[in-house]
């Protein structure tokens, strides 16, 4: 064994063991979001113990003591450099970040060295080099994500607000104009949303309900009548209703209609946006308005959250897929002054919205897009993880996918339109947006494109590999024991990290975590499509999320996942071919291809699983007696 492998083998095992020890340190350090228990005097001992244990594992697995000692020393120095270079990190957070560059260096070098020693063909070396170059780009994205989006898992100090503010004295409370856009919504749902807003514990606000383009008057007229009923006996005309048709621009067009038409009270200083199905808590305005006493604050955003998700596996899966992003990642973005608005349960300074040019009717995510322009004016935004309102989860998997298509395509559209803002100032970039915000906005737009490229490249590489294995152009490759030890340790570390992420999101059921991961994986195909569609110069149609009680569609629902099913089956064919064509039990090339195809294919096959879970729930509702159906519908509406 060369001196190179004497370093690389222990390095591979060490880093895999480090992924496990990092999660253990996180669990010991972070008890719940923003509550960190650290003994600065014990930190050096904890780091030393973590590094030594990883070094021992590497030494035992490889039998190479000197290489294990060297790797332990290098990893310790990199971790300490990050810990003191970024003093807000916990020691576990420093370890987490240290694994990224170290993992890329060791993984790339180990792979290329192994292929060279095995006398693999040139095409395989080229594929490995391309994959390494791609992973280097992904490394930059991953580092930004780990430092910001995962801040709740890695930080010990917070510089920006993490809790709601105390209510203002009524005389100091600015007037808020609440905008509630709706289109073809169940009137009982919209009325219940209005009732929740009517119960707000806040002295000065108005509610503007705008229904755009709904053709059926039985849907919007009851809401109009209810607003008139609430206004009876009031002198301030607090509840106003508008029905406008035709009106272009979807939700953004409706919101702009209110702003441009002069319907907003002149003395309103803040604009709140609430979706038609969101039931707000009474303290929604009172605990957030105080942030706007600072003239720097342009908007405050609170999480998307949902109600009545416990009734089925499908709704539970969707709910816990949403939550890590809403409860962990978005709060981390706020710490790096990169908070975005996400369409509902948000409050925006009216002057900032007007100065930014109002809502973008060309963008599928008009909500997050406007936050870019507001920050470009010099304002800051805040995201708080505390829930102030809950809405309804899409009834069908098809609607769930349509929603995600918007959420993925929109940020790509933003990148295409606003990329110049994210450049360095010397190259014409915005002087008001800080460099962290620029980097993270680039990451939001580029991430789905990189994900799509990685999936396509991986599938193509598997097809090429199986073809050449069948032609006999691939020599036998026997992977050493350190690889398998590292693979199992890395799997344990990944599962542990996923568990901890869900736990910080307030999920404590392994079943719910598994369902959340199934839902996350099921969106792979639609996220690829959304990322690519966002590059199109042509306008993309805005598809609303229906709020009506869904109906079972039988095989039609499964047909909606036909692309994912076919791609998943293609991966299964690759797995079978790769394992069948193995030259011997000691030939691991085919096994590696099969493992990679399995990891990729299972994500696509999660889509028909989600469609089946959705149909199972809807079929059970359809099978109920009419009275029971009405009761279920009323329950979800209330």
C-alpha positions as CSV (number, residue, x, y, z in Angstrom):
1,X,0.0,0.0,0.0
2,X,1.4,3.4,-1.0
3,X,1.8,6.2,1.5
4,X,-1.2,7.9,-0.3
5,X,-3.6,5.2,0.6
6,X,-2.1,5.0,4.1
7,X,-3.5,8.5,4.6
8,X,-6.7,8.3,2.4
9,X,-8.1,5.1,3.9
10,X,-8.0,6.3,7.5
11,X,-9.2,9.7,6.3
12,X,-12.3,8.1,4.7
13,X,-13.2,6.2,7.8
14,X,-12.4,9.1,10.1
15,X,-14.7,11.5,8.4
16,X,-17.5,9.0,8.3
17,X,-17.1,8.4,12.1
18,X,-16.9,12.2,12.5
19,X,-20.4,12.5,11.0
20,X,-21.7,10.4,13.9
21,X,-19.7,12.1,16.6
22,X,-20.9,15.5,15.3
23,X,-24.6,14.6,15.8
24,X,-23.8,13.3,19.3
25,X,-22.2,16.6,20.2
26,X,-25.2,18.5,18.7
27,X,-27.7,16.5,20.8
28,X,-25.6,17.2,23.9
29,X,-25.4,20.9,23.1
30,X,-28.7,22.0,21.6
31,X,-31.7,21.1,23.8
32,X,-34.2,23.0,21.6
33,X,-34.2,25.8,19.1
34,X,-32.1,28.8,20.3
35,X,-31.5,27.0,23.7
36,X,-27.8,26.0,23.7
37,X,-26.0,24.5,26.7
38,X,-22.3,25.1,26.4
39,X,-19.5,24.8,28.9
40,X,-16.6,26.7,27.3
41,X,-14.2,25.1,29.7
42,X,-15.3,21.6,28.6
43,X,-15.3,22.3,24.9
44,X,-11.6,21.5,24.3
45,X,-12.1,18.2,26.1
46,X,-15.2,17.3,24.1
47,X,-13.4,18.1,20.9
48,X,-10.4,16.0,21.9
49,X,-12.6,13.1,22.9
50,X,-14.5,13.3,19.6
51,X,-11.4,13.4,17.5
52,X,-9.6,10.7,19.4
53,X,-12.6,8.3,19.2
54,X,-12.8,8.9,15.4
55,X,-9.1,8.4,15.1
56,X,-9.3,5.1,17.0
57,X,-12.1,3.9,14.7
58,X,-10.1,4.8,11.7
59,X,-7.0,3.0,13.1
60,X,-8.9,-0.1,13.9
61,X,-10.7,-0.3,10.6
62,X,-7.6,0.3,8.5
63,X,-4.8,-1.0,10.7
64,X,-2.9,2.2,9.8
65,X,-1.9,4.1,13.0
66,X,0.3,6.8,11.5
67,X,-2.2,7.8,8.9
68,X,-5.0,7.9,11.5
69,X,-3.0,10.1,13.7
70,X,-2.2,12.5,10.9
71,X,-5.8,12.7,9.8
72,X,-6.9,13.3,13.4
73,X,-4.5,16.2,13.7
74,X,-5.6,17.8,10.4
75,X,-9.3,17.5,11.2
76,X,-8.7,18.9,14.7
77,X,-6.9,21.9,13.3
78,X,-9.5,22.6,10.6
79,X,-12.3,22.4,13.2
80,X,-10.5,24.7,15.6
81,X,-9.9,27.2,12.8
82,X,-13.6,27.3,12.0
83,X,-14.6,27.4,15.6
84,X,-12.4,30.5,16.3
85,X,-12.8,32.0,12.9
86,X,-16.6,31.8,13.2
87,X,-17.0,32.4,16.9
88,X,-20.8,32.0,16.9
89,X,-20.5,28.3,16.0
90,X,-20.7,25.6,18.6
91,X,-17.9,23.0,18.5
92,X,-20.3,20.6,16.9
93,X,-21.1,23.2,14.3
94,X,-17.5,23.7,13.6
95,X,-17.1,19.9,13.1
96,X,-20.1,19.9,10.8
97,X,-18.6,22.6,8.6
98,X,-15.1,21.1,8.7
99,X,-16.4,17.8,7.2
100,X,-17.4,19.5,4.0
101,X,-14.0,20.6,2.6
102,X,-12.3,17.7,4.2
103,X,-14.8,15.3,2.8
104,X,-14.4,16.6,-0.7
105,X,-10.6,16.5,-0.6
106,X,-10.4,13.0,0.8
107,X,-13.3,11.6,-1.2
108,X,-12.0,12.9,-4.5
109,X,-8.4,11.8,-3.9
110,X,-9.5,8.4,-2.6
111,X,-11.7,7.7,-5.6
112,X,-9.2,8.8,-8.2
113,X,-6.5,6.8,-6.5
114,X,-8.6,3.7,-6.3
115,X,-9.5,3.9,-10.0
116,X,-5.9,4.4,-10.9
117,X,-4.7,1.4,-8.8
118,X,-7.5,-0.7,-10.4
119,X,-6.4,0.2,-13.9
120,X,-9.9,1.4,-14.7
121,X,-10.6,2.7,-18.2
122,X,-10.1,6.3,-19.1
123,X,-13.9,6.9,-19.5
124,X,-14.4,6.0,-15.8
125,X,-11.6,8.3,-14.7
126,X,-13.2,11.1,-16.8
127,X,-16.6,10.5,-15.2
128,X,-15.0,10.6,-11.8
129,X,-13.3,13.9,-12.6
130,X,-16.5,15.4,-13.9
131,X,-18.3,14.3,-10.7
132,X,-15.6,15.7,-8.6
133,X,-15.8,19.1,-10.4
134,X,-19.5,19.1,-10.0
135,X,-19.2,18.2,-6.3
136,X,-16.8,21.1,-5.8
137,X,-19.5,23.6,-7.0
138,X,-22.0,21.8,-4.8
139,X,-19.5,22.1,-1.9
140,X,-19.8,25.9,-2.0
141,X,-23.6,25.6,-2.0
142,X,-23.5,23.1,0.9
143,X,-21.2,25.3,2.9
144,X,-23.5,28.3,2.6
145,X,-26.5,26.1,3.5
146,X,-24.8,24.5,6.5
147,X,-23.7,27.9,7.9
148,X,-27.0,29.7,7.4
149,X,-30.0,27.4,6.8
150,X,-28.7,24.9,9.5
151,X,-27.8,27.7,11.9
152,X,-30.2,26.3,14.5
153,X,-28.1,23.1,14.5
154,X,-24.7,24.8,14.5
155,X,-24.8,28.2,16.2
156,X,-24.6,29.2,19.9
157,X,-25.1,33.0,19.6
158,X,-27.8,35.0,17.8
159,X,-27.5,38.6,16.6
160,X,-31.0,39.0,15.2
161,X,-34.4,38.7,16.8
162,X,-35.6,35.1,17.4
163,X,-38.7,35.9,19.5
164,X,-41.8,38.0,18.9
165,X,-41.8,41.5,20.4
166,X,-43.9,42.8,23.3
167,X,-47.2,44.5,22.2
168,X,-47.1,48.2,21.6
169,X,-49.1,50.7,23.6
170,X,-52.4,51.2,21.6
171,X,-51.5,54.8,21.0
172,X,-48.2,53.8,19.3
173,X,-49.6,50.9,17.3
174,X,-49.5,51.7,13.5
175,X,-52.5,51.0,11.4
176,X,-52.4,47.7,9.5
177,X,-54.2,47.0,6.3
178,X,-54.8,43.2,6.0
179,X,-55.2,41.9,2.5
180,X,-57.0,38.6,1.9
181,X,-56.9,37.5,-1.7
182,X,-59.1,34.6,-2.9
183,X,-60.2,32.9,-6.0
184,X,-62.9,30.2,-6.3
185,X,-62.6,29.4,-2.6
186,X,-65.2,27.6,-0.4
187,X,-67.1,30.5,1.2
188,X,-67.2,28.8,4.6
189,X,-63.4,28.6,4.6
190,X,-63.0,32.3,3.7
191,X,-65.6,33.3,6.3
192,X,-63.8,31.4,9.0
193,X,-60.6,33.1,8.1
194,X,-62.3,36.5,8.3
195,X,-63.7,35.5,11.7
196,X,-60.2,34.7,13.0
197,X,-59.0,38.1,11.7
198,X,-62.0,39.8,13.4
199,X,-60.8,38.4,16.7
200,X,-57.3,40.0,16.4
201,X,-56.1,41.7,19.6
202,X,-55.0,44.9,17.9
203,X,-56.4,48.4,18.1
204,X,-56.2,49.7,14.5
205,X,-56.6,47.6,11.4
206,X,-58.7,47.0,8.3
207,X,-59.5,43.9,6.3
208,X,-59.7,44.1,2.5
209,X,-61.0,40.8,1.0
210,X,-60.5,40.7,-2.8
211,X,-62.0,37.9,-4.9
212,X,-60.6,37.9,-8.5
213,X,-62.1,36.1,-11.5
214,X,-64.4,33.7,-9.6
215,X,-67.2,33.0,-12.1
216,X,-69.6,31.2,-9.7
217,X,-71.4,33.9,-7.6
218,X,-72.4,31.3,-5.0
219,X,-68.8,31.3,-4.0
220,X,-68.1,35.0,-3.6
221,X,-71.4,36.5,-2.7
222,X,-71.8,34.8,0.7
223,X,-68.4,36.3,1.6
224,X,-69.5,39.7,0.4
225,X,-72.7,39.5,2.5
226,X,-70.8,38.4,5.5
227,X,-68.4,41.4,5.3
228,X,-71.4,43.6,5.1
229,X,-72.9,41.9,8.1
230,X,-69.7,42.4,10.1
231,X,-69.7,46.1,9.2
232,X,-73.3,46.7,10.4
233,X,-73.2,49.1,13.3
234,X,-69.5,49.9,12.7
235,X,-68.4,53.4,11.8
236,X,-64.9,52.5,10.5
237,X,-66.0,50.1,7.6
238,X,-63.3,47.7,8.8
239,X,-64.4,44.7,6.6
240,X,-64.3,45.5,2.9
241,X,-65.0,43.1,0.0
242,X,-64.1,43.5,-3.7
243,X,-65.0,41.2,-6.5
244,X,-63.1,42.0,-9.7
245,X,-63.3,40.2,-13.1
246,X,-61.5,40.0,-15.3
247,X,-58.2,40.7,-13.6
248,X,-54.8,39.6,-14.8
249,X,-51.8,38.8,-12.7
250,X,-53.3,36.1,-10.4
251,X,-52.6,36.7,-6.7
252,X,-50.1,39.5,-7.4
253,X,-52.6,41.2,-9.7
254,X,-55.3,41.1,-6.9
255,X,-52.9,42.6,-4.3
256,X,-51.8,45.3,-6.7
257,X,-55.4,46.1,-7.5
258,X,-55.9,47.0,-3.8
259,X,-52.8,49.1,-3.7
260,X,-53.2,50.9,-7.0
261,X,-56.9,51.5,-6.7
262,X,-56.6,53.7,-3.6
263,X,-58.6,51.2,-1.4
264,X,-56.0,51.0,1.3
265,X,-56.5,53.5,4.1
266,X,-54.1,56.5,3.7
267,X,-53.1,56.3,7.3
268,X,-52.2,52.5,7.1
269,X,-48.5,52.1,7.6
270,X,-48.3,48.3,7.4
271,X,-49.7,45.7,4.9
272,X,-50.4,42.2,6.1
273,X,-51.1,39.4,3.7
274,X,-53.2,36.4,4.7
275,X,-54.2,33.4,2.5
276,X,-57.9,32.6,2.3
277,X,-57.5,29.4,4.4
278,X,-55.2,30.6,7.1
279,X,-56.6,31.0,10.6
280,X,-54.5,33.5,12.5
281,X,-54.0,33.7,16.2
282,X,-55.3,36.7,18.1
283,X,-51.8,38.1,18.8
284,X,-50.6,38.0,15.1
285,X,-50.4,41.7,14.8
286,X,-49.8,42.8,18.4
287,X,-46.6,40.7,18.8
288,X,-45.1,41.7,15.5
289,X,-45.9,45.3,14.8
290,X,-43.3,46.6,17.3
291,X,-40.5,45.5,15.0
292,X,-41.5,48.2,12.6
293,X,-40.5,50.9,15.1
294,X,-37.1,50.5,13.6
295,X,-37.1,52.3,10.2
296,X,-34.7,49.6,8.9
297,X,-37.3,46.8,9.0
298,X,-39.1,46.3,5.8
299,X,-41.0,43.1,6.6
300,X,-41.6,40.4,9.2
301,X,-42.5,36.9,8.1
302,X,-43.8,34.0,10.2
303,X,-44.0,30.3,9.2
304,X,-46.3,28.5,6.9
305,X,-48.1,26.1,9.3
306,X,-51.0,23.7,8.9
307,X,-53.9,22.3,10.8
308,X,-55.6,18.9,10.9
309,X,-52.7,17.0,9.5
310,X,-53.0,14.1,12.0
311,X,-56.0,12.5,10.3
312,X,-54.1,10.6,7.6
313,X,-50.7,9.4,6.7
314,X,-50.7,11.5,3.5
315,X,-51.4,14.8,5.3
316,X,-48.9,13.9,8.0
317,X,-46.2,13.2,5.4
318,X,-46.8,16.5,3.7
319,X,-46.8,18.4,7.1
320,X,-43.5,17.0,8.2
321,X,-42.0,17.6,4.8
322,X,-42.9,21.3,5.2
323,X,-41.8,21.8,8.8
324,X,-38.0,21.5,8.7
325,X,-37.8,24.2,6.2
326,X,-40.3,26.5,8.0
327,X,-39.0,25.9,11.5
328,X,-35.3,25.4,10.9
329,X,-33.9,26.6,7.6
330,X,-35.9,29.9,7.2
331,X,-35.0,30.9,10.8
332,X,-31.4,30.4,9.9
333,X,-31.7,32.6,6.8
334,X,-33.0,35.4,9.0
335,X,-29.9,35.2,11.2
336,X,-27.8,36.1,8.1
337,X,-30.2,38.9,7.1
338,X,-31.6,36.9,4.2
339,X,-35.1,36.3,5.4
340,X,-37.7,36.2,2.7
341,X,-41.5,36.8,2.5
342,X,-43.5,33.6,1.7
343,X,-46.9,34.8,0.8
344,X,-49.0,34.5,4.0
345,X,-48.7,35.4,7.6
346,X,-46.4,38.3,6.8
347,X,-46.4,42.0,7.5
348,X,-44.7,44.5,5.1
349,X,-44.0,48.2,5.5
350,X,-46.4,49.9,3.1
351,X,-43.8,52.5,2.0
352,X,-41.2,49.8,1.3
353,X,-43.7,47.9,-0.8
354,X,-44.6,51.0,-2.8
355,X,-41.0,52.1,-3.3
356,X,-40.2,48.6,-4.5
357,X,-42.8,48.7,-7.2
358,X,-45.5,46.5,-5.6
359,X,-46.0,42.8,-6.4
360,X,-44.4,41.2,-9.5
361,X,-47.1,39.7,-11.7
362,X,-44.6,37.9,-13.8
363,X,-43.2,35.7,-11.0
364,X,-44.7,32.5,-9.6
365,X,-43.4,33.4,-6.2
366,X,-44.4,37.1,-6.1
367,X,-44.0,36.9,-2.3
368,X,-40.3,36.0,-2.1
369,X,-39.5,38.1,-5.2
370,X,-40.7,41.4,-3.6
371,X,-38.4,40.8,-0.6
372,X,-35.4,40.9,-2.9
373,X,-36.4,44.4,-4.2
374,X,-37.2,45.6,-0.7
375,X,-33.8,44.5,0.5
376,X,-32.2,46.2,-2.5
377,X,-33.7,49.5,-1.2
378,X,-31.8,49.0,2.1
379,X,-34.4,47.5,4.3
380,X,-34.0,44.4,6.4
381,X,-36.4,41.5,7.0
382,X,-37.0,39.3,10.0
383,X,-38.3,35.7,10.0
384,X,-39.6,34.2,13.3
385,X,-40.2,30.5,13.7
386,X,-43.2,30.9,16.1
387,X,-46.5,30.0,14.4
388,X,-49.2,32.7,14.1
389,X,-51.6,31.0,11.7
390,X,-52.4,27.7,10.1
391,X,-53.8,26.8,6.7
392,X,-54.9,23.7,4.8
393,X,-52.6,21.1,3.2
394,X,-53.3,20.4,-0.5
395,X,-55.9,17.6,-0.6
396,X,-54.4,15.6,-3.5
397,X,-50.8,14.7,-4.4
398,X,-51.3,16.4,-7.8
399,X,-52.1,19.7,-6.0
400,X,-49.2,19.2,-3.7
401,X,-46.9,18.9,-6.7
402,X,-48.3,22.0,-8.4
403,X,-47.7,24.0,-5.3
404,X,-44.1,22.8,-5.2
405,X,-43.6,23.6,-8.9
406,X,-44.4,27.2,-8.1
407,X,-42.1,27.3,-5.1
408,X,-39.2,25.9,-7.2
409,X,-39.7,27.7,-10.5
410,X,-40.3,31.1,-8.9
411,X,-36.8,31.5,-7.3
412,X,-35.2,30.4,-10.6
413,X,-37.3,33.2,-12.3
414,X,-36.0,35.6,-9.7
415,X,-32.4,34.6,-10.4
416,X,-32.9,35.1,-14.2
417,X,-34.4,38.5,-13.6
418,X,-32.3,39.8,-10.7
419,X,-28.9,38.1,-11.0
420,X,-27.2,41.5,-11.5
421,X,-28.3,42.5,-8.0
422,X,-26.3,39.6,-6.6
423,X,-23.0,40.6,-8.2
424,X,-20.2,42.3,-6.3
425,X,-20.6,46.1,-6.0
426,X,-17.6,46.7,-8.2
427,X,-19.4,44.7,-11.0
428,X,-22.6,46.6,-10.7
429,X,-24.3,44.6,-7.9
430,X,-26.6,46.1,-5.3
431,X,-24.8,48.1,-2.7
432,X,-27.7,47.6,-0.3
433,X,-27.9,43.8,-0.3
434,X,-25.1,42.3,1.9
435,X,-22.9,39.6,0.4
436,X,-24.5,36.8,2.5
437,X,-27.9,37.7,1.1
438,X,-26.5,37.7,-2.4
439,X,-24.9,34.3,-1.9
440,X,-28.0,32.7,-0.4
441,X,-30.3,34.2,-3.1
442,X,-28.0,32.7,-5.7
443,X,-28.1,29.4,-3.9
444,X,-32.0,29.4,-3.9
445,X,-32.0,29.9,-7.6
446,X,-29.2,27.6,-8.5
447,X,-29.9,24.7,-6.1
448,X,-32.8,23.1,-8.1
449,X,-30.7,23.4,-11.3
450,X,-27.7,21.7,-9.7
451,X,-30.0,19.0,-8.3
452,X,-31.5,18.3,-11.7
453,X,-28.1,18.2,-13.3
454,X,-26.8,15.8,-10.6
455,X,-29.7,13.4,-11.0
456,X,-29.5,13.4,-14.8
457,X,-25.7,13.0,-14.7
458,X,-26.0,10.1,-12.2
459,X,-28.5,8.3,-14.2
460,X,-26.5,8.7,-17.4
461,X,-23.4,7.5,-15.7
462,X,-25.2,4.4,-14.5
463,X,-26.5,3.7,-18.0
464,X,-23.0,4.1,-19.5
465,X,-21.4,1.9,-16.8
466,X,-23.9,-0.9,-17.2
467,X,-23.5,-0.8,-21.0
468,X,-19.7,-1.0,-20.8
469,X,-19.9,-3.7,-18.1
470,X,-22.0,-5.7,-20.6
471,X,-19.4,-5.2,-23.3
472,X,-16.7,-6.4,-21.0
473,X,-14.8,-3.1,-21.0
474,X,-14.6,-2.7,-17.3
475,X,-11.9,-4.4,-15.2
476,X,-12.8,-6.2,-12.0
477,X,-12.7,-3.9,-8.9
478,X,-12.7,-5.1,-5.4
479,X,-13.4,-2.3,-2.9
480,X,-11.3,-2.4,0.3
481,X,-12.8,-2.9,3.7
482,X,-12.3,0.8,4.8
483,X,-14.8,1.8,2.1
484,X,-17.6,-0.4,3.5
485,X,-16.8,0.7,7.1
486,X,-17.0,4.3,6.0
487,X,-20.2,3.7,4.0
488,X,-22.0,2.2,7.0
489,X,-20.8,4.9,9.4
490,X,-21.8,7.6,6.9
491,X,-25.3,6.1,6.7
492,X,-25.6,6.1,10.5
493,X,-24.4,9.7,10.6
494,X,-26.9,10.8,7.9
495,X,-29.8,9.1,9.6
496,X,-28.9,10.6,12.9
497,X,-28.6,14.1,11.4
498,X,-32.0,13.7,9.8
499,X,-33.5,12.6,13.0
500,X,-32.1,15.6,14.9
501,X,-33.3,18.0,12.2
502,X,-36.8,16.7,12.6
503,X,-36.6,16.7,16.4
504,X,-35.7,20.4,16.3
505,X,-38.8,20.9,14.1
506,X,-40.9,19.5,17.0
507,X,-41.3,16.1,15.3
508,X,-40.8,13.2,17.8
509,X,-42.2,10.2,16.0
510,X,-40.0,8.0,13.9
511,X,-43.0,7.1,11.8
512,X,-43.7,10.8,11.1
513,X,-40.1,11.4,10.2
514,X,-40.2,8.5,7.7
515,X,-43.4,9.8,6.2
516,X,-41.8,13.3,5.9
517,X,-38.8,11.8,4.0
518,X,-41.1,9.9,1.7
519,X,-42.9,13.2,0.9
520,X,-39.6,15.1,0.4
521,X,-38.3,12.4,-2.0
522,X,-41.6,12.2,-3.9
523,X,-41.1,15.8,-5.1
524,X,-37.8,15.0,-6.9
525,X,-39.2,15.0,-10.4
526,X,-41.5,18.1,-10.1
527,X,-38.6,20.0,-8.5
528,X,-36.4,19.1,-11.6
529,X,-39.2,20.3,-13.9
530,X,-39.8,23.5,-11.9
531,X,-36.1,24.4,-11.9
532,X,-35.9,24.0,-15.7
533,X,-39.2,25.7,-16.3
534,X,-38.0,28.7,-14.3
535,X,-35.3,29.4,-17.0
536,X,-38.0,29.9,-19.6
537,X,-38.4,33.4,-20.9
538,X,-42.1,32.7,-21.5
539,X,-44.6,33.5,-18.7
540,X,-45.5,30.5,-16.6
541,X,-49.2,29.9,-15.6
542,X,-50.1,30.5,-12.0
543,X,-51.9,27.5,-10.5
544,X,-53.7,28.0,-7.3
545,X,-54.0,25.4,-4.5
546,X,-57.7,24.3,-4.2
547,X,-59.3,24.5,-0.8
548,X,-62.3,22.3,-1.6
549,X,-62.7,18.8,-0.2
550,X,-60.9,16.5,-2.6
551,X,-62.5,13.5,-4.3
552,X,-60.8,10.1,-5.0
553,X,-59.8,9.8,-8.6
554,X,-58.7,6.2,-8.7
555,X,-56.2,5.3,-11.4
556,X,-56.2,8.8,-12.7
557,X,-54.3,10.0,-9.6
558,X,-51.7,7.3,-10.2
559,X,-51.4,8.3,-13.8
560,X,-50.3,11.7,-12.6
561,X,-47.1,10.0,-11.3
562,X,-46.5,8.1,-14.5
563,X,-43.2,9.9,-15.2
564,X,-41.8,9.2,-11.7
565,X,-43.0,5.6,-11.9
566,X,-41.3,5.0,-15.3
567,X,-38.1,6.6,-14.1
568,X,-38.1,4.6,-11.0
569,X,-38.7,1.4,-13.0
570,X,-35.8,2.3,-15.3
571,X,-33.6,2.5,-12.2
572,X,-34.8,-0.9,-11.1
573,X,-33.8,-2.3,-14.6
574,X,-30.4,-0.7,-14.1
575,X,-30.1,-2.3,-10.7
576,X,-31.0,-5.8,-12.0
577,X,-28.6,-5.4,-15.0
578,X,-25.7,-4.2,-12.9
579,X,-26.0,-7.1,-10.4
580,X,-26.6,-9.7,-13.1
581,X,-23.6,-8.6,-15.1
582,X,-21.2,-8.8,-12.2
583,X,-18.2,-10.9,-13.1
584,X,-17.9,-12.4,-9.6
585,X,-18.9,-11.8,-6.0
586,X,-15.6,-9.9,-5.6
587,X,-16.4,-7.4,-8.5
588,X,-17.8,-4.3,-6.9
589,X,-18.3,-2.1,-9.9
590,X,-21.7,-3.5,-10.6
591,X,-22.6,-3.4,-6.9
592,X,-21.6,0.3,-6.8
593,X,-23.7,1.1,-9.8
594,X,-26.7,-0.8,-8.3
595,X,-26.3,1.0,-5.0
596,X,-26.2,4.4,-6.7
597,X,-29.2,3.5,-8.9
598,X,-31.2,2.3,-5.8
599,X,-30.5,5.6,-3.9
600,X,-31.7,7.6,-6.9
601,X,-34.6,5.4,-8.0
602,X,-36.3,5.2,-4.6
603,X,-36.8,8.9,-4.6
604,X,-38.9,8.7,-7.8
605,X,-40.8,5.7,-6.6
606,X,-41.9,7.7,-3.5
607,X,-44.2,9.7,-5.8
608,X,-46.7,6.8,-6.5
609,X,-46.5,6.0,-2.8
610,X,-47.7,9.5,-2.0
611,X,-50.3,9.4,-4.7
612,X,-51.6,6.1,-3.2
613,X,-51.7,7.5,0.3
614,X,-53.6,10.5,-0.9
615,X,-56.1,8.3,-2.8
616,X,-56.5,6.0,0.2
617,X,-57.5,8.9,2.4
618,X,-59.9,10.5,-0.2
619,X,-61.5,7.1,-1.0
620,X,-62.2,6.6,2.7
621,X,-63.9,10.0,2.8
622,X,-65.9,9.2,-0.3
623,X,-67.1,5.9,1.1
624,X,-68.6,7.6,4.2
625,X,-72.2,8.4,4.4
626,X,-73.2,11.9,3.0
627,X,-73.7,13.2,6.5
628,X,-70.3,12.0,7.6
629,X,-68.7,13.7,4.5
630,X,-70.4,17.0,5.4
631,X,-69.0,16.6,8.9
632,X,-65.5,16.0,7.7
633,X,-65.7,18.9,5.3
634,X,-67.0,21.2,8.0
635,X,-64.2,20.0,10.4
636,X,-61.5,21.0,7.8
637,X,-63.3,24.2,7.1
638,X,-63.4,25.2,10.8
